[in-house]
Structure formats: structure tokens, C-alpha cells
């Protein structure tokens, strides 16, 4: 288990991370979210011992991470880096050997990973001759091929189209099923909501959200109502008590409630007036919660 206990880091009097505490258990995925400058990358660098915290501790299975533990860690930095003149196979084998795999073991796993990520190119191609998207896949394979027990991904979905993002999600889930503790950062809340069991949100170095994704959404109440062809007019919807915002897309309406209790009254008013094909009341999406918390005053 990865544990962060009261991590604090300052740079020249500016606090980057303050009293950060969370844990990531084996076989779970944690999303670390926050705007640029919130402290996500600083957190990763302290976990990896690239930076030393001013206060607090990073523990793996109850003890500090030591040099000999590096073999079971996988790290994908936000600033990607490959050796462009190396062949694909040589590149991946090089990184695999840094993590303790033999050349034979790395090569035996390579075809499976290239198939999994649908790499368009041959093992004998030079990295520089691949498309940007396929170079990203090679970097991901180099991060995952040794099946790390602790996987840290800094903005792994950046630049990936939806198809390749889905392939990455599948790869992350594979390591989860294998018992890895996984932590990743992302600006795309759909990715976080799709794969995370748990999330932590930082704002100006402070932890403002920490919990299971489903529980965090429920904490904000069932403030979203989705209607299809409501028998109420636009004016009636906008004036309805407890309705803060009305968004129309064709025959579909999305309402934001200032009071979740207004949902029942709205349903009764709509069905009393006519046929209502669809009515659904849900918590806000993770993206909406992110925008709300990111914009809140510190």
C-alpha cells in the first residue's frame, strides 16, 4: 500500500503542497485532479523521491521507498521522453531492464503489449519514424511492460484520441486486476470518473476532495434533472422554485437545481400537465464538481 502522511513542500516561501494525506491500496486506482499548479506533479515527485518533503512521509507497505524498490515502480512523466534513433524493441527492452526484467523476458512480452495498444509499426522501426500517437504508445508500453506494483501516470491521456484513451484505460485496468496500486492525474474528468475508485483533488496545494468517486458525487446532492419533451414551457421551467439553470438541447432539457428537493415537485408538476417521456434526477458529474471546487475561494 502507498501512504502519504502529512506531506508538505514549499519553494521559496510558496507552498506547493500542504499536509497532503491519502493512501492507495493494491488493486485500486486513484485519480489525482486539480488545475495547473495545484500540486499534482510535486506530489508525484515526492512519492518518487525526486523531491524531499519539508514535512511528512511517503511509505510503501509501511516503510520508506528505498532504491531497491525502484524495480517495481512504473512512472510516466508529463514530459514524455524517448530515444528517437533507437529501434522500438531496443527502446522498450532498455527501459524494461532498468526495472529488473531480462532482455528475454522483455522481448517475450513485447508482442502482446504492441497488440494490446494496437501499435502501427514494427519492432525494428526506429522510434522517430513512428507517428506521434504511436510514439506515445511505445512510451506507455515501456512504463507498463514490467507490470509495476506501483504505477504513477502524470497526465497519461494527454493527446490521446478516444479510441487510444480507451486502450490505455484497458491497460490500466489490467494492472489493477494484477494487484497494482495505481495513481494518475488528468484534466479530463471523464477519464477519472471512468476508471478511478477513489479521487483526491488539490487546490493551491490543499486537499479539497478525498474519497470514493460515487460517494463524492452523492455528497453534492441530486442536483441534475434530465427531461425529455417536458409538457412544461421553457418559461415555466425557468421560473420553477428550486431550479437554478435550464439548458435545452433539442427536445432534451438539463436542469440544475439549487435544492434537490425540488426534483419531486418538478416531476409531479410535469406529469400532472401531460406525458413525460423521461425524467431522471442525478448527482452532478465529476466535471461539474471539479469546476465548482476549482472556482471556489481558497
C-alpha positions as CSV (number, residue, x, y, z in Angstrom):
1,X,0.0,0.0,0.0
2,X,1.1,3.5,-0.8
3,X,0.7,6.0,2.0
4,X,1.2,9.8,2.1
5,X,1.3,11.1,5.6
6,X,1.1,14.9,6.0
7,X,3.3,15.8,3.1
8,X,4.2,19.5,2.9
9,X,6.6,21.1,0.3
10,X,7.4,24.8,-0.2
11,X,9.5,26.6,-2.8
12,X,10.9,29.9,-1.8
13,X,8.1,30.6,0.7
14,X,5.4,29.4,-1.7
15,X,3.6,26.3,-0.5
16,X,3.2,23.8,-3.3
17,X,1.6,21.0,-1.2
18,X,0.3,21.3,2.4
19,X,-0.4,18.4,4.8
20,X,-1.3,16.0,2.0
21,X,-2.6,12.7,3.3
22,X,-4.0,9.7,1.4
23,X,-3.4,6.1,0.6
24,X,-3.7,3.9,-2.5
25,X,-4.3,0.2,-1.8
26,X,-3.2,-2.7,-4.1
27,X,-5.7,-3.3,-6.8
28,X,-7.2,0.2,-6.7
29,X,-6.9,3.2,-8.9
30,X,-6.8,6.8,-7.5
31,X,-7.3,9.9,-9.7
32,X,-5.4,13.0,-8.6
33,X,-7.1,16.1,-10.0
34,X,-6.6,19.8,-9.8
35,X,-5.8,22.8,-12.0
36,X,-2.3,23.5,-13.3
37,X,-0.1,24.5,-10.3
38,X,-2.3,22.7,-7.8
39,X,0.5,20.4,-6.6
40,X,-0.1,17.2,-8.6
41,X,3.4,16.8,-10.2
42,X,5.1,17.9,-7.0
43,X,3.2,15.1,-5.2
44,X,4.4,12.6,-7.8
45,X,8.0,13.8,-7.5
46,X,7.9,13.4,-3.7
47,X,6.5,9.9,-4.0
48,X,9.4,9.0,-6.3
49,X,11.9,10.7,-4.1
50,X,12.9,13.2,-6.8
51,X,11.9,15.9,-4.2
52,X,12.2,15.6,-0.5
53,X,9.2,16.9,1.5
54,X,9.7,19.5,4.2
55,X,7.4,17.6,6.4
56,X,5.6,14.2,6.3
57,X,6.5,10.8,4.9
58,X,5.9,8.6,1.9
59,X,5.5,4.9,2.8
60,X,5.2,1.7,0.7
61,X,3.9,-1.2,2.8
62,X,4.7,0.7,6.0
63,X,8.3,1.8,5.2
64,X,10.0,4.5,3.2
65,X,10.6,3.7,-0.5
66,X,14.2,2.7,-1.0
67,X,16.4,2.5,-4.0
68,X,15.9,-1.3,-4.3
69,X,12.2,-0.6,-4.6
70,X,12.6,1.2,-8.0
71,X,12.2,-2.0,-9.9
72,X,8.5,-2.4,-9.0
73,X,7.6,1.2,-9.8
74,X,6.3,2.4,-13.2
75,X,6.3,6.1,-13.9
76,X,5.0,8.0,-16.9
77,X,6.1,11.7,-16.6
78,X,4.0,14.5,-18.2
79,X,7.1,15.5,-20.2
80,X,7.5,12.4,-22.4
81,X,11.0,11.2,-23.4
82,X,12.2,8.5,-25.8
83,X,15.4,7.9,-27.7
84,X,14.3,8.7,-31.3
85,X,17.1,6.9,-33.1
86,X,16.6,3.6,-31.2
87,X,14.5,0.8,-32.6
88,X,11.2,0.1,-30.9
89,X,12.2,-3.2,-29.4
90,X,15.6,-1.9,-28.2
91,X,13.9,1.1,-26.6
92,X,11.4,-1.0,-24.6
93,X,13.9,-3.6,-23.6
94,X,16.2,-0.8,-22.4
95,X,13.5,0.5,-20.0
96,X,12.4,-3.0,-19.0
97,X,16.0,-3.9,-18.0
98,X,16.2,-0.7,-15.8
99,X,13.3,-2.3,-13.9
100,X,14.9,-5.7,-13.5
101,X,13.5,-7.6,-16.5
102,X,15.9,-9.7,-18.6
103,X,16.1,-9.0,-22.3
104,X,14.5,-12.3,-23.0
105,X,11.5,-11.6,-20.6
106,X,11.0,-8.2,-22.1
107,X,11.0,-9.5,-25.7
108,X,8.6,-12.3,-24.8
109,X,6.1,-9.7,-23.5
110,X,6.6,-7.1,-26.3
111,X,4.3,-8.6,-29.0
112,X,1.4,-8.9,-26.6
113,X,1.7,-5.2,-25.5
114,X,2.1,-3.9,-29.0
115,X,-1.0,-5.8,-30.0
116,X,-2.8,-4.6,-26.8
117,X,-2.1,-0.9,-27.7
118,X,-2.6,-1.5,-31.5
119,X,0.8,0.0,-32.3
120,X,1.1,0.6,-36.1
121,X,4.7,-0.1,-36.8
122,X,7.3,-2.9,-36.5
123,X,9.6,-3.7,-33.6
124,X,12.5,-3.0,-35.9
125,X,11.3,0.5,-36.8
126,X,13.2,3.5,-35.3
127,X,11.0,5.4,-32.8
128,X,11.4,8.7,-34.8
129,X,9.8,7.0,-37.8
130,X,6.5,6.3,-35.9
131,X,3.6,8.7,-35.7
132,X,3.3,10.9,-32.6
133,X,0.4,8.7,-31.4
134,X,2.4,5.5,-31.8
135,X,5.4,7.1,-30.1
136,X,3.1,7.7,-27.1
137,X,2.0,4.1,-27.1
138,X,5.7,3.0,-27.1
139,X,6.2,5.2,-24.0
140,X,3.2,3.7,-22.3
141,X,4.4,0.1,-23.1
142,X,7.8,1.0,-21.7
143,X,6.1,2.1,-18.5
144,X,3.8,-0.9,-18.1
145,X,5.7,-3.9,-19.5
146,X,7.4,-4.9,-16.2
147,X,3.9,-4.9,-14.5
148,X,4.8,-2.5,-11.8
149,X,3.3,-2.9,-8.3
150,X,3.1,0.9,-8.0
151,X,2.1,2.8,-11.2
152,X,2.3,6.6,-11.4
153,X,0.9,8.3,-14.5
154,X,1.2,12.0,-15.0
155,X,-1.5,13.2,-17.5
156,X,-1.4,9.8,-19.3
157,X,-4.5,10.7,-21.5
158,X,-3.0,13.9,-22.8
159,X,-3.0,13.9,-26.6
160,X,-4.8,10.6,-27.0
161,X,-7.9,10.3,-29.1
162,X,-11.0,8.5,-27.6
163,X,-10.0,5.1,-29.2
164,X,-6.5,5.2,-27.8
165,X,-7.7,6.6,-24.5
166,X,-9.9,3.5,-24.3
167,X,-6.9,1.2,-25.0
168,X,-5.0,2.9,-22.2
169,X,-7.9,2.5,-19.8
170,X,-7.9,-1.2,-20.6
171,X,-4.2,-1.4,-19.9
172,X,-4.6,0.4,-16.5
173,X,-7.4,-2.0,-15.6
174,X,-5.2,-4.9,-16.4
175,X,-2.6,-3.8,-13.9
176,X,-5.4,-3.2,-11.3
177,X,-6.6,-6.8,-11.8
178,X,-3.0,-7.8,-11.3
179,X,-2.9,-6.1,-7.9
180,X,-1.1,-2.9,-8.7
181,X,-1.7,0.3,-6.8
182,X,-2.3,3.0,-9.4
183,X,-2.3,6.8,-9.2
184,X,-2.8,9.1,-12.1
185,X,-3.5,12.7,-12.8
186,X,-5.8,14.0,-15.6
187,X,-7.6,17.2,-16.7
188,X,-10.3,15.1,-18.3
189,X,-12.8,14.2,-15.7
190,X,-14.5,11.6,-17.9
191,X,-11.3,9.5,-17.7
192,X,-11.1,10.0,-14.0
193,X,-14.8,9.1,-13.5
194,X,-14.5,6.1,-15.8
195,X,-11.5,4.3,-14.2
196,X,-11.0,5.7,-10.7
197,X,-12.1,4.0,-7.5
198,X,-11.0,7.0,-5.4
199,X,-10.0,10.6,-6.1
200,X,-8.1,13.4,-4.4
201,X,-8.5,17.0,-5.6
202,X,-5.9,19.6,-4.8
203,X,-6.4,23.4,-5.0
204,X,-3.4,25.6,-4.3
205,X,-1.7,22.7,-2.6
206,X,-4.6,21.9,-0.3
207,X,-6.7,18.8,-0.4
208,X,-10.3,19.9,-1.1
209,X,-11.8,16.5,-2.0
210,X,-10.8,13.0,-0.9
211,X,-13.0,9.9,-1.2
212,X,-14.7,7.4,-3.4
213,X,-15.9,8.8,-6.7
214,X,-19.5,7.7,-6.1
215,X,-19.6,9.0,-2.6
216,X,-18.2,12.4,-3.6
217,X,-20.9,12.8,-6.2
218,X,-23.6,11.9,-3.7
219,X,-22.2,14.5,-1.3
220,X,-23.2,17.2,-3.7
221,X,-26.8,16.1,-3.8
222,X,-29.0,15.0,-6.7
223,X,-29.0,18.5,-8.3
224,X,-29.2,17.5,-12.0
225,X,-32.5,16.7,-13.7
226,X,-32.8,15.4,-17.2
227,X,-36.1,15.8,-19.1
228,X,-37.3,14.7,-22.5
229,X,-40.1,16.7,-24.1
230,X,-41.4,18.1,-20.9
231,X,-45.0,19.3,-21.0
232,X,-44.0,22.4,-19.1
233,X,-42.9,25.5,-21.2
234,X,-39.4,27.0,-21.0
235,X,-40.7,29.9,-19.0
236,X,-42.4,27.5,-16.5
237,X,-39.2,25.5,-16.1
238,X,-37.0,28.6,-15.6
239,X,-39.5,30.0,-13.0
240,X,-40.0,26.8,-11.1
241,X,-38.9,27.1,-7.5
242,X,-35.6,25.4,-6.8
243,X,-34.5,25.5,-10.5
244,X,-31.3,27.5,-10.9
245,X,-30.5,26.8,-14.6
246,X,-32.1,25.4,-17.7
247,X,-30.2,24.1,-20.6
248,X,-32.0,22.9,-23.8
249,X,-30.6,20.7,-26.5
250,X,-33.4,19.9,-29.0
251,X,-36.2,18.1,-27.1
252,X,-33.9,17.3,-24.1
253,X,-33.5,19.6,-21.1
254,X,-30.9,19.6,-18.4
255,X,-31.9,21.4,-15.2
256,X,-29.6,22.4,-12.4
257,X,-31.4,22.6,-9.0
258,X,-30.5,24.8,-6.1
259,X,-32.4,22.5,-3.9
260,X,-32.5,18.7,-4.7
261,X,-35.9,18.5,-3.0
262,X,-37.4,20.5,-5.9
263,X,-37.0,17.4,-8.1
264,X,-40.0,15.6,-6.8
265,X,-42.2,18.7,-7.1
266,X,-41.0,19.3,-10.6
267,X,-41.8,15.7,-11.5
268,X,-45.3,16.0,-10.1
269,X,-46.0,19.3,-11.9
270,X,-44.8,17.9,-15.2
271,X,-46.7,14.7,-15.1
272,X,-49.9,16.5,-13.9
273,X,-49.8,18.5,-17.0
274,X,-49.1,15.8,-19.6
275,X,-47.0,12.9,-20.7
276,X,-43.3,13.0,-19.7
277,X,-41.2,10.5,-21.8
278,X,-38.1,10.8,-19.5
279,X,-37.3,12.1,-16.1
280,X,-34.0,11.4,-14.3
281,X,-32.5,13.1,-11.2
282,X,-28.8,12.5,-10.6
283,X,-25.8,13.9,-8.7
284,X,-23.7,16.4,-10.6
285,X,-21.0,15.0,-12.9
286,X,-17.4,14.9,-11.7
287,X,-16.6,17.6,-14.3
288,X,-19.2,19.9,-12.8
289,X,-17.9,19.2,-9.3
290,X,-14.3,19.9,-10.4
291,X,-15.3,23.2,-11.9
292,X,-17.2,24.1,-8.8
293,X,-14.3,23.3,-6.4
294,X,-11.7,24.7,-8.7
295,X,-13.5,28.0,-8.8
296,X,-14.2,28.1,-5.0
297,X,-12.3,30.6,-2.9
298,X,-9.3,29.2,-1.1
